Structures are given as C-alpha cells and as structure tokens.
C-alpha cells in the first residue's frame, strides 16, 4: 500500500473513533451484486491544497463533532506532504438516529 493509502486508512480510523460520526460512503444501488472493498476510503480526498473528509452525523449538535474529528485528523497530516493543506470536514448526511423521535418531513 502507498503512503497515501495508509494515510487515508488512518484518517478513516480517526473518523470512526468519534462517537456521533461515521465515514460517508457512496450510495449503493439496491440490486448491487458487488461492493468495493474498503468503501469507507471514499470518505477521504487528499488534495494538494485541501484534504476533504466526508462524514455522516449520527448525533447532534454538529459543531462539537466537527471539532472532534478535526482534532483527530489534523495530527495525522503533520509530517506528510498534506501538512499545509486546509482540512475541510463535510457533513454529507444526517442519519435518522441523530434526530431521535423527532418527526422530520
């Protein structure tokens, strides 16, 4: 595995340590017969200027969760070629369990 691949796996691992968040993965068609391995890796894009991390929130409020994932991911970028990149955390979806018994229409 490349250094980039290892860093992506480390970032996914960091996301998974934050209670209330999970890595965002692409939707899977209902009749899919094949799924890619390590689908959680799709939650991370390493760009020269921006590292984007996409998450699904399973709890609220969002600001403390974003702060926690930022604190978990930023140290992983130090000592890499992405150390100076801006870290962008995108809450791509809000899971139903985040709102509990509230009816959302």
Sine and cosine of phi, psi and omega as CSV:
sin_phi,cos_phi,sin_psi,cos_psi,sin_omega,cos_omega
0.00,0.00,0.54,-0.84,-0.01,-1.00
-0.98,0.17,0.23,-0.97,0.07,-1.00
-0.87,0.49,-0.61,0.79,0.02,-1.00
-0.89,0.45,-0.70,0.71,0.02,-1.00
-0.89,0.45,-0.64,0.77,0.03,-1.00
-0.91,0.41,-0.63,0.77,0.02,-1.00
-0.91,0.42,-0.67,0.75,0.03,-1.00
-0.87,0.49,-0.70,0.71,0.04,-1.00
-0.88,0.48,-0.64,0.77,0.04,-1.00
-0.90,0.43,-0.65,0.76,0.02,-1.00
-0.91,0.40,-0.68,0.73,0.06,-1.00
-0.86,0.51,-0.68,0.73,0.05,-1.00
-0.87,0.50,-0.64,0.77,0.01,-1.00
-0.92,0.40,-0.65,0.76,0.05,-1.00
-0.86,0.51,-0.70,0.72,-0.07,-1.00
-0.93,0.38,-0.24,0.97,0.05,-1.00
-0.99,0.13,-0.23,0.97,-0.05,-1.00
-1.00,-0.01,0.93,-0.36,0.07,-1.00
-0.88,0.48,0.76,-0.65,0.01,-1.00
0.98,-0.21,-0.05,1.00,0.05,-1.00
-0.70,-0.71,0.45,-0.89,0.18,-0.98
-0.58,-0.81,0.39,-0.92,0.02,-1.00
-0.89,0.46,0.66,-0.75,0.06,-1.00
-0.99,0.14,0.74,-0.67,0.03,-1.00
-0.85,-0.52,0.41,-0.91,0.01,-1.00
-0.90,0.43,0.50,-0.87,0.04,-1.00
-0.90,0.43,0.52,-0.85,0.00,-1.00
-0.93,-0.36,0.79,-0.62,0.04,-1.00
-0.85,0.53,0.53,-0.85,-0.06,-1.00
-0.83,0.56,-0.64,0.77,-0.09,-1.00
-0.99,-0.14,0.39,0.92,-0.02,-1.00
-0.89,0.46,0.69,-0.72,0.04,-1.00
-0.96,-0.30,-0.10,1.00,-0.03,-1.00
-0.58,-0.82,0.67,-0.74,0.07,-1.00
-0.80,-0.60,0.63,-0.78,0.02,-1.00
-0.93,0.36,0.56,-0.83,0.12,-0.99
-0.93,0.38,0.47,-0.88,0.05,-1.00
0.82,0.57,0.71,0.70,0.00,-1.00
-0.85,0.53,-0.43,0.90,0.02,-1.00
-0.90,0.44,-0.35,0.94,-0.01,-1.00
-0.91,0.42,-0.34,0.94,0.04,-1.00
-0.93,0.37,-0.19,0.98,-0.01,-1.00
-0.98,0.20,-0.12,0.99,-0.10,-0.99
-0.80,-0.60,0.77,-0.64,0.16,-0.99
-0.86,-0.52,0.81,-0.58,0.06,-1.00
-0.98,-0.21,0.95,-0.33,0.06,-1.00
-0.92,-0.38,0.32,-0.95,-0.03,-1.00
-0.87,0.50,-0.63,0.77,-0.07,-1.00
-0.98,-0.22,-0.42,0.91,-0.08,-1.00
-0.66,-0.75,0.74,-0.68,0.20,-0.98
-0.97,-0.25,0.87,-0.49,-0.03,-1.00
-0.95,-0.30,0.75,-0.66,0.01,-1.00
-0.85,-0.53,0.86,-0.50,-0.01,-1.00
-0.96,-0.27,0.76,-0.65,-0.07,-1.00
-0.77,-0.64,0.33,-0.95,0.16,-0.99
-0.93,-0.37,0.79,-0.62,0.02,-1.00
-1.00,0.04,0.78,-0.63,0.07,-1.00
-0.94,-0.34,0.11,0.99,0.01,-1.00
-0.48,-0.88,0.23,-0.97,0.07,-1.00
-0.77,-0.64,0.32,-0.95,-0.02,1.00
-0.98,0.20,0.37,-0.93,-0.07,-1.00
-0.96,0.29,-0.70,0.71,-0.10,-0.99
-0.80,0.60,-0.70,0.71,0.01,-1.00
-0.91,0.41,-0.54,0.84,0.02,-1.00
-0.92,0.38,-0.67,0.74,0.04,-1.00
-0.90,0.44,-0.65,0.76,0.05,-1.00
-0.88,0.47,-0.65,0.76,-0.01,-1.00
-0.92,0.39,-0.69,0.72,-0.01,-1.00
-0.93,0.36,-0.58,0.82,0.07,-1.00
-0.88,0.47,-0.71,0.71,0.01,-1.00
-0.91,0.41,-0.48,0.88,0.01,-1.00
-0.98,0.18,-0.53,0.85,-0.09,-1.00
-1.00,0.00,-0.65,0.76,-0.11,-0.99
-0.80,0.61,-0.71,0.70,0.00,-1.00
-0.89,0.46,-0.45,0.89,0.01,-1.00
-0.93,0.37,-0.42,0.91,-0.03,-1.00
-0.99,0.13,-0.38,0.92,0.02,-1.00
-0.87,0.50,0.54,-0.84,0.00,-1.00
0.91,0.41,0.34,0.94,0.10,-1.00
-0.83,-0.56,0.12,-0.99,0.05,-1.00
-0.93,0.36,-0.16,0.99,0.02,-1.00
-0.98,-0.19,0.23,0.97,-0.05,-1.00
-0.87,0.49,-0.55,0.84,-0.04,-1.00
-1.00,-0.08,-0.06,1.00,-0.01,-1.00
-0.94,0.35,0.53,-0.85,0.10,-1.00
-0.96,0.27,0.68,-0.73,0.04,-1.00
-0.99,-0.12,0.87,-0.50,0.00,-1.00
-0.92,-0.39,0.86,-0.51,0.08,-1.00
-0.97,-0.23,0.86,-0.52,-0.02,-1.00
-0.93,-0.37,0.86,-0.50,0.13,-0.99
-1.00,0.10,0.99,-0.15,-0.13,-0.99
-0.99,0.17,-0.36,0.93,-0.04,-1.00
-0.38,-0.93,0.41,-0.91,0.07,-1.00
-0.87,-0.49,0.92,-0.39,-0.03,-1.00
-0.94,0.35,0.50,-0.86,-0.03,-1.00
-0.84,0.55,-0.59,0.81,-0.04,-1.00
-0.91,0.41,-0.27,0.96,0.01,-1.00
-0.93,0.38,-0.49,0.87,-0.05,-1.00
-0.98,-0.18,-0.04,1.00,0.09,-1.00
0.89,0.46,-0.79,-0.61,-0.08,-1.00
-1.00,0.04,0.03,1.00,0.00,-1.00
-0.93,0.37,0.71,-0.70,0.03,-1.00
-1.00,0.06,0.85,-0.53,0.01,-1.00
-0.92,-0.39,0.80,-0.60,0.02,-1.00
-0.85,-0.52,0.00,0.00,0.00,0.00
